Amino acid sequence: SQTIHQWPATLVQPVGSPLSLECTVEGTSNPNLYWYRQAAGRGLQLLFYSVGIGQISSEVPQNLSASRPQDRQFILSSKKLLLSDSGFYLCAWDRERNQPQHFGDGTRLSIL
Amino acid sequence: TQLLEQSPQFLSIQEGENLTVYCNSSSVFSSLQWYRQEPGEGPVLLVTVVTGGEVKKLKRLTFQFGDARKDSSLHITAAQPGDTGLYLCAGPRNAGNNRKLIWGLGTSLAVNP
């Protein structure tokens, strides 16, 4: 069966510090991968998605970047965090369009 | 622009009550998905509805897709505290090779014992 792992579960970082969140998927190959941010238990904002190694599409201009160095690894990064980067970050995967997405347990990021 | 509007935004009820939440759009969707998200966790898929007028049941949860495939509803019978969570609907964007889902903002449900 397929599983998705996301870490860390919580993170507290000072303003201006770098960020690296990692997501890995097991049990499938060539997944589509997604990074979302969710504010205050509400809807999901798509940040990045990837259909293959090295292929990243950005949805909104922001202080974050994403990379996919391996087929089942997706990384969310920042060089200098802002207060506005606080939130709940979710990684997800699917195989085909119109198929449901499967989510990790998320990372709660607090910027001080 | 395709949008999904969910209502109500918040709902607090007593255990044993029935409730309905809605997911509406002015656009046609090829399918709609319903997810439930508990605090501190990622959303988990409940059901996908594909055919206009389709009704799917998942124990005490009944999902309906509108005939015109522009809206969907979720009805919960005899709600239990375990039903507490954020209910999200999502649908695929109507674009050729676009893999992105459009998400509603969710209905936050609290079932009090």
HADDOCK unambig.tbl for C-alpha pairs under 7 A between the chains (distance, minus, plus):
assign (segid A and resid 42 and name CA) (segid B and resid 105 and name CA) 5.39 0.50 0.50
assign (segid A and resid 42 and name CA) (segid B and resid 106 and name CA) 6.03 0.50 0.50
assign (segid A and resid 43 and name CA) (segid B and resid 103 and name CA) 6.54 0.50 0.50
assign (segid A and resid 43 and name CA) (segid B and resid 104 and name CA) 6.01 0.50 0.50
assign (segid A and resid 43 and name CA) (segid B and resid 105 and name CA) 3.84 0.50 0.50
assign (segid A and resid 43 and name CA) (segid B and resid 106 and name CA) 5.90 0.50 0.50
assign (segid A and resid 44 and name CA) (segid B and resid 103 and name CA) 6.45 0.50 0.50
assign (segid A and resid 90 and name CA) (segid B and resid 42 and name CA) 6.73 0.50 0.50
assign (segid A and resid 97 and name CA) (segid B and resid 99 and name CA) 5.01 0.50 0.50
assign (segid A and resid 98 and name CA) (segid B and resid 92 and name CA) 5.71 0.50 0.50
assign (segid A and resid 100 and name CA) (segid B and resid 45 and name CA) 6.95 0.50 0.50
assign (segid A and resid 103 and name CA) (segid B and resid 42 and name CA) 5.30 0.50 0.50
assign (segid A and resid 103 and name CA) (segid B and resid 43 and name CA) 6.25 0.50 0.50
assign (segid A and resid 104 and name CA) (segid B and resid 42 and name CA) 5.60 0.50 0.50
assign (segid A and resid 105 and name CA) (segid B and resid 40 and name CA) 6.99 0.50 0.50
assign (segid A and resid 105 and name CA) (segid B and resid 41 and name CA) 4.48 0.50 0.50
assign (segid A and resid 105 and name CA) (segid B and resid 42 and name CA) 4.63 0.50 0.50
assign (segid A and resid 106 and name CA) (segid B and resid 41 and name CA) 6.13 0.50 0.50
assign (segid A and resid 106 and name CA) (segid B and resid 42 and name CA) 5.95 0.50 0.50
